Structure formats: C-alpha cells, structure tokens
C-alpha cells in the first residue's frame, strides 16, 4: 500500500509509524470515542494511505 501511494518517497516506515503513534484515542464515559487533533503530517499520511481522517 505504501509503495502504491509512493509515500515512501517522503517517509521511512519507521518515521511514518512514529508519527501515527502520536494519535490518541479518548474513550468517554458515555461510550463515545474521540481522537486528538491530527497534525499536518498525520493528515497527509492518512490521506495518502486513504484512511479515515
């Protein structure tokens, strides 16, 4: 998937994973889940990999 989107030109696998691991999920008492705001780099990665952003 990473080769198809050519994202490896901008990121190594390690740097990509390190950037994405910073995203935090917060579970609220009412069962709702929210995520911390994404940085520009994280949004770029998510869009290129066609993941929900």
C-alpha positions in Angstrom: 0.0 0.0 0.0 2.8 2.4 0.8 4.6 1.6 -2.4 1.4 2.2 -4.4 0.9 5.6 -3.0 4.6 6.5 -3.2 4.6 7.7 0.4 8.0 6.1 0.9 9.5 9.0 -1.0 8.7 11.3 1.9 8.7 8.9 4.9 10.6 5.9 6.1 8.4 3.1 7.6 9.8 3.9 11.0 9.1 7.7 10.7 5.6 7.0 9.4 4.8 4.7 12.3 6.3 7.1 14.9 4.2 10.0 13.5 1.0 8.0 13.6 1.6 6.5 17.1 1.2 10.1 18.4 -2.6 10.0 17.7 -4.5 9.4 20.9 -8.0 7.9 21.3 -10.1 9.1 24.3 -13.0 7.0 25.4 -15.7 9.0 27.2 -17.9 7.5 29.9 -21.0 7.7 27.7 -19.2 5.2 25.3 -18.3 7.9 22.7 -14.7 7.9 21.4 -12.8 11.0 20.3 -9.3 11.3 18.8 -6.8 14.1 19.4 -6.5 16.6 16.6 -4.2 15.5 13.7 -1.1 17.4 12.7 -0.5 18.4 9.1 1.9 15.4 8.7 -0.6 13.0 10.1 -3.4 14.3 7.9 -1.0 13.9 4.9 -0.2 10.3 5.7 -3.8 9.4 6.4 -5.0 11.0 3.1 -2.2 9.3 1.0 -3.0 5.9 2.5 -6.7 6.5 2.0 -7.5 6.1 5.7 -10.2 7.9 7.6 -9.0 11.3 8.6 
